[in-house]
Amino acid sequence: MALMVELDRSSPVPLYYQLAQAIEAAIREGELAPGDRFENELALAKRLTLSRPTTRRAIQELVDKGLLVRKRGVGTQVVQHPAHQRVELTSLFDDLVRAGHEPTTQLLDYRVGLPSDEVARELSVAADCEVVMIHRLRYANGEPLAVMINHLPVGIAPAADELQSRGLYQSLRARGVHIRLARQRIGARGATRSEARLLDEKAGAALLTMTRTAFDDSGTPVEFGAHCYRGSRHHFDTTLVDR
């Protein structure tokens, strides 16, 4: 698609950055939709009277952000908008729905067993107290987004088939379990081979990580989770307030 772009050549802002920002705005506002084929670098450079390295750098910026993808024999295409998750007491499933994405889930493993030392400590349960481990792959609009592992006490854990159609926190709310507080840590690391295979990334690709221990109304820990997200498809939003 030929996108109308206005560049300010008298501005100190580099032209490649102005172009990248204009394309990104068109994608986020829906002017360019997922699957649309984007104008090639040579045609774009000629139409906007830019050098080819300038247009190449602008497009590469958006490829690196996960907004565009280069496909051999097809050209450059718009991909789905990156999912974002506010750093609040919400679930990924709820955040995806709220943002207009269609979440789906593949249940990779569901088992009852004794907790590891870390899980027992986070859930404040005895080492001989059984817990449920849930391993899932979450998709957004049909594209793999996150690998999630959650541990819960047996008494409140949803059934395996229930997790195919709804989020974990949805299922807990339906059981009268209301999460009021959580301790959370966000980080980053490279993808393992198994994670890369599930997320359609290369081994070592950048992943965002999040671990969370959630507590109910009485302050009892009810869930301990460790998730990893594709760095090219997901980001966390925060609001900072000056004290």
N, C-alpha and C positions, 0 to 999 in steps of 0.2 A: 504494500500500500504506500502511496505517496503522501507523506504527512506534511501539512503546512507548518513551517517553522519560521519564526522571526528571530534573527540574531542581531545583537547589538555589537557591531564591530568596534565601537569606540569604548566599550566597557573593558575594565581590567580583568573581568572574568574570562578565562580561556574559552575559545570558541568550542572546543570539544566538550567542555563541561556544560556550556549553555545548550548545546545540541542534545547531550545525554539527558539533561534535566527536562527538556521539552518532550523528548520521546517517553521518558518515564512518566511524566504528567499525563500524556495521552493514553498510556497503558492503564494507569491507576484510575483515570476518569472514564475508561471504557471506550474511548475513541478508537483504540486498537484493542481488539479482543483476543483472548487465547486462541491460538491456531492460525491467526492472520499471518500471511507471509509479508515480511518487511522488505522494503526497497534495498537493493544491493548497494554496497559501499561506493562503487564507481558511479552509479546513477545518482545516488544521493549527493556525492561530492560535486558532480557536474551541475546538478540542479541548484544547489545552494552556494555554488562558487567557493568551494572549500577544497583543501588538499585532501588527497586520499588518506594519508596518515591521520589527519584530524577526524575524519568520519570513522575510520577504523578504530581509533582510540575511544570515541564516543560509544560505538556499538559494543566494544569489548567491556566497557564499564558496566553496561547493562547485562551482558552475558555473565559477568562476574557476580552481579547481583541476583541472577536467576530470573531476570525479566525477559531476556531473549535467549534463544538457543540456535546454534548453527548446526544444520543437518546437511550432510553430503548429498548432493543430487537434488536437494530441496531448496536450500538457501537459509536465510535467517527467519525464524518464526517467533512470534510472541508466545510465551508460555503463561501458565496460570499465575495470578497475582500471588506473591509470597504470603503465607499465613502469618499472622502476628498474634501474640498472646500478651495481654496486659498482665503485669506483675501484681496480681490481686488473687484473692482466694476464689479462683474459678478453675474449671477443668478445661482441658484442650478441646474436648467434644463440644462443650457449651460455647467456647470462644469461636470455634470454627463455624458453628451454626449462626452465631450472632454476626459474624463477618460475611455471611452469605455463601460460605463454602459448604460442600456436601461431604460430611465425614462418613467414612465406612471403616470397618474394623475386621481384621483377620486375627482370630485367636490362635496363637502359636503353641501355647502350652497352658495347662490348668492342672495344678496338682496340690494335694494336701500332704503336708509333711512337717518335720521338725524344723524350727527356724535356725538360721545361722546365728552366730553371736551378735552380729550387727543388727539383724532383724529383731531378735529377742530384746536387745537393748532399746531399739527405737520404738517398739510396740509395748515395751514394759511387760513382757510375758516371760514365763519360766522357760528354760531350755527344753523341757519335755512337754510343752504345750503346743499342740498342732496349729499351724497357720496355713492359709491358702496362698499360693503363689500364682499370679496371673501374668502371662507373657503375651503381649499383643503388638500388632503392627497397625498403626493408624494411617489411613489414607485421607487426603483432601482432594475432592474432585477426581478421584481415581488414581492419584499419584501418591506414592509412598512418602510419608512425612516424618513419622516418629516411631521409634521402638520403645515400648513401655513395659516395665516390670513393676508390679505392685504386690504388696504383701498385706494381708488382712487377717484378723482373727476369724476362725471358722464360723463362729456364730452369726456374723453379720455379712459374710461374703456372698455376693450374688452368684446364681447358678451360671455355669459356663455359657449356655445358649443365650442367656439374657444379655451377655456382653457383646454379642454380635450386632445388636440393634440399638443399643443405647450406651451412654457413657457410664463410667464407674460411679461418679458422684450422683448421677441421676438415679441409678439403682440403689445407692445408699439412702438417698432421700426418700425413695419409695418404701424403704424399710424403717423409716422413722429415725435414721441416723443423720444428724445435721452437723456438718463440719463448720466450726466457728473460728478455728485458729490453726495456723500451720507454720512450721519452721522450714524454710526453704533455702537452698543454695543453688546458684546458677554458675556454670563454668563452661569450659570448652576443651575438646581433645580431638584426636584423630580417630576415624572409624576403624573398628576391627574388621577382619575379613567377613565375618558373619553379618555384622551390621551393614557393611557396605553392600553385601549381596541383597539384603532385605530392602535397603533404601535406594537401590539403583545408583550407588555412588562408587567411586574408586576407594580401595583400601587406603586409609590415611586421610581421607577427605575430612574437612572441618565439620565437626558436629558441635551443636550446643547441648549442654547437659543440664539436667535439673534433678535434684533430689529433694523430696518433701516428706515430712512427717506431719500428718494432719490429726487434729484433736476435735472431739465432739463437745457438746454443751457443758459436760461435766469435767472437761479437761483430760479425758481418757484418750490415749492415742488409738486411732482406729484404722490408720492406713500409713504405710511407708512405701514410697515409690521412687524409682530411679528411671528417668526417661532420657532419651537422646534424640535430637532433632537435626534434620538436614540444615546445615548453616546457610545453604543457598536458597532455602525455601521457607525459612522461619526466623522470626526475631521476636524479642520481648520488648514491650513498651513499659516505660516507667514515668511517673510524674514526681518531680522533686519539689519540695516545699522548703523555703528558708525559715529556719526557726529563729 
